[in-house]
Amino acid sequence: LKHVRLVDAAWIWTEHHSRRLRVKLTVARDLVGASGSTYVTCLQQSLVVEYVVRTRNCDACNKVAAKDTWQAKVQVRQKTEHPRTLLALEQHMLKHQKSRVALREVKRVG
């Protein structure tokens, strides 16, 4: 970008719902001839640049917008009559002091 100059820029129309912005740019560069020569050549090129708009809310806004969403890295489910596996997992976490990283237990079915 140091060696070229912007000659023209124009918007290219896209659908509103596509979330894409297209711009046609025309750049130019002056090239000096061989040593001792006095002529200058102008090299000009057009190109289309496309930007994609990606919206994202902050974490606090996401929590407000989507109530009761999962924020867990791991989700454990058990589909049996007895809760032995989950109890063993809970005891293992308490034994190795990993309970401080576990934030909360949402629902216990049983």
Contacts in CASP RR format, 6 or more apart in sequence:
PFRMAT RR
TARGET T0000
AUTHOR 0000-0000-0000
METHOD contacts of the structure
MODEL  1
LKHVRLVDAAWIWTEHHSRRLRVKLTVARDLVGASGSTYVTCLQQSLVVE
YVVRTRNCDACNKVAAKDTWQAKVQVRQKTEHPRTLLALEQHMLKHQKSR
VALREVKRVG
3 29 0 8 1.000
4 27 0 8 1.000
4 28 0 8 1.000
4 29 0 8 1.000
5 27 0 8 1.000
5 28 0 8 1.000
5 29 0 8 1.000
6 25 0 8 1.000
6 26 0 8 1.000
6 27 0 8 1.000
7 26 0 8 1.000
7 27 0 8 1.000
7 28 0 8 1.000
7 44 0 8 1.000
8 24 0 8 1.000
8 25 0 8 1.000
8 26 0 8 1.000
8 46 0 8 1.000
9 23 0 8 1.000
9 24 0 8 1.000
9 25 0 8 1.000
9 26 0 8 1.000
10 23 0 8 1.000
10 24 0 8 1.000
11 21 0 8 1.000
11 22 0 8 1.000
11 23 0 8 1.000
11 24 0 8 1.000
12 22 0 8 1.000
12 23 0 8 1.000
12 24 0 8 1.000
12 48 0 8 1.000
13 22 0 8 1.000
14 20 0 8 1.000
14 21 0 8 1.000
14 22 0 8 1.000
19 52 0 8 1.000
19 53 0 8 1.000
19 54 0 8 1.000
19 55 0 8 1.000
20 50 0 8 1.000
20 51 0 8 1.000
20 52 0 8 1.000
20 53 0 8 1.000
21 50 0 8 1.000
21 51 0 8 1.000
21 53 0 8 1.000
22 48 0 8 1.000
22 49 0 8 1.000
22 50 0 8 1.000
22 51 0 8 1.000
23 48 0 8 1.000
23 49 0 8 1.000
23 50 0 8 1.000
23 51 0 8 1.000
24 46 0 8 1.000
24 47 0 8 1.000
24 48 0 8 1.000
24 49 0 8 1.000
25 46 0 8 1.000
25 47 0 8 1.000
25 48 0 8 1.000
25 49 0 8 1.000
26 44 0 8 1.000
26 45 0 8 1.000
26 46 0 8 1.000
27 44 0 8 1.000
27 45 0 8 1.000
27 46 0 8 1.000
27 47 0 8 1.000
28 42 0 8 1.000
28 43 0 8 1.000
28 44 0 8 1.000
28 45 0 8 1.000
29 42 0 8 1.000
29 43 0 8 1.000
29 44 0 8 1.000
30 40 0 8 1.000
30 41 0 8 1.000
30 42 0 8 1.000
30 43 0 8 1.000
31 40 0 8 1.000
31 41 0 8 1.000
31 42 0 8 1.000
31 43 0 8 1.000
32 40 0 8 1.000
33 39 0 8 1.000
33 40 0 8 1.000
33 41 0 8 1.000
57 65 0 8 1.000
62 69 0 8 1.000
63 69 0 8 1.000
71 103 0 8 1.000
72 103 0 8 1.000
76 86 0 8 1.000
76 89 0 8 1.000
78 85 0 8 1.000
78 86 0 8 1.000
83 108 0 8 1.000
83 110 0 8 1.000
86 108 0 8 1.000
92 98 0 8 1.000
93 99 0 8 1.000
93 102 0 8 1.000
END
